[in-house]
Amino acid sequence: MRSRLAFVLIAAITFFAAAPVSAQESADAPANTSPILLSETEYDWLIRTDAWLNLSWTAPAEVTNVRVTATSNDRAVKVEYPTNTADHSGPSQGGTLSENEIDHTALFIRTTWRAADVYTVDVTISYEVNGEAKSDQHVLTFNETMWEGDTFALVTETATVVAGDDTPGNGWIELDYIGIAPQLWDVRIVADSELGLIHPRGSYTSMHNEKSLRVGERDVARFYINPAQLTAGEDHTIVIETSYKTGDQDNTETERHEIVVSAVAAG
């Protein structure tokens, strides 16, 4: 009997001695395995801007098969994904977020002038923890803002035309533009002087490629001066009026520049 009692006491002591170790192991395990969004959830977004938005994530424990999808509550705002994943965005270093790793997922936000002053994008991140599928939701808020500052640069300051020469191509003046604002649209250019000028679109001219100009884009607009009305040695100042829109369809701005066209003799 005494031997059996001793065995029970030893077993009890062993159990209670082991219990704190088990409790410690449980305390070390993260209570929440959800990936953590490190990026801001509110953005000032320029109207009509199409751009990539990178969202940074980390995780308290390893999660796999990470996928991010998003939808906008505004029909004038579209969300797109990298071409290599097509229907979702994944971490740039692969589909796994290791413990305490930081990585990002990319979303392409495409807007139009019809977008509301404030709109939201619902983001869903799905993932697996030890083979169990889970997902979390986040809401991003966008505040539409207008562009402030320079919108474009007109590089052309001077041009020459051979007086009296009706060779094809002579008399066409190219205006060289560089975009500075995120996007100018409905660009209309009018060249004004005492000379008779011809605009390719009738009452105006525009960019060669299309009637818009994006940040960093370089494009040209053209108008025509009849060389027969020019006398060699004369300079003519041409006023260039460039009108465009950066925001909604009713917001047209106009800038004026001057270029000097010199008439030169043939040969």
Residue, then its C-alpha position, 0 to 999 in steps of 0.5 A: m500500500r505504501s509503495r502504491l501511494a508513493f507511485v501516485l505521489i511521484a506521478a502527481i509531482t511529475f504532472f504538476a512539474a510538467a504543467p508550467v512548461s506546457a503553459q509556457e509553450s501555449a503562451d509563446a504561440p501567437a494568439n492571432t495569425s492574421p496578416i497585419l496591414l502596415s500601410e495607411t488606409e486613407y489616401d489623397w488621390l489625384i483625380r483621373t490618376d491611374a497608378w499602382l498602390n503598394l500595400s505592405w503586410t507582415a504576419p505574426a506567424e507563417v501564412t501561405n497561399v496569400r492572395v489579395t483582391a479588391t473592389s471599389n464602391d464607385r463604378a468610375v473606379k476600377v481595381e486591376y492586378p499584376t499581369n502575372t497573377a491576373d485575378h488577384s495580387g500576391p506578395s512580391q516574394g511569393g505566396t508565403l509570408s513568413e513570421n515577421e516578414i514584410d512584403h507588399t502586394a500591388l493594386f492598380i487604381r484606375t479612375t475617371w473624372r466621374a469618380a466621387d469626391v470620396y470613395t472606398v476600396d474593399v480589400t480582402i486578403s485570403y491565406e492559409v494557416n496550417g492548411e486552414a483557409k482564412s480571410d480578413q477584410h480592410v477598407l481603404t478610403f480615397n479622397e479625390t484631389m485636384w492637381e496643383g502646380d505646373t501641368f506641362a512644358l512647351v519646349t518649342e520656342t523658335a521655328t523656321v520656315v523657308a519663305g516661298d518654298d512649297t516643298p511638302g513638309n515646309g511650313w509645318i510647325e511642330l510644338d514639342y510638349i512634355g507632360i508634368a501633371p498626371q494627365l491632361w485630357d481634351v487637349r486643344i491647341v490654337a496658334d494665333s497670329e496675323l498670318g493665315l494658319i491652318h489647324p489639322r482639326g479645323s479650329y484647333t490642333s492637338m497631340h499627335n498620338e491622342k488628345s491627352l498628355r500624361v506625366g513624363e510623356r513627350d508628344v508634338a502638335r502641329f499647325y501650318i503656315n503657308p510659305a508663300q505669305l512669308t518674306a525671308g528675313e522676317d520674324h513672326t510671333i505666334v501666340i500658342e493657346t493650350s487648353y486642357k482638362t485635369g479634372d471633371q469635364d467642365n473644368t477647362e484651363t488655358e495657358r498661353h505661350e509665344i514662339v517666334v517663327s523665322a522666315v529664311a531664304a531658300g538654299 
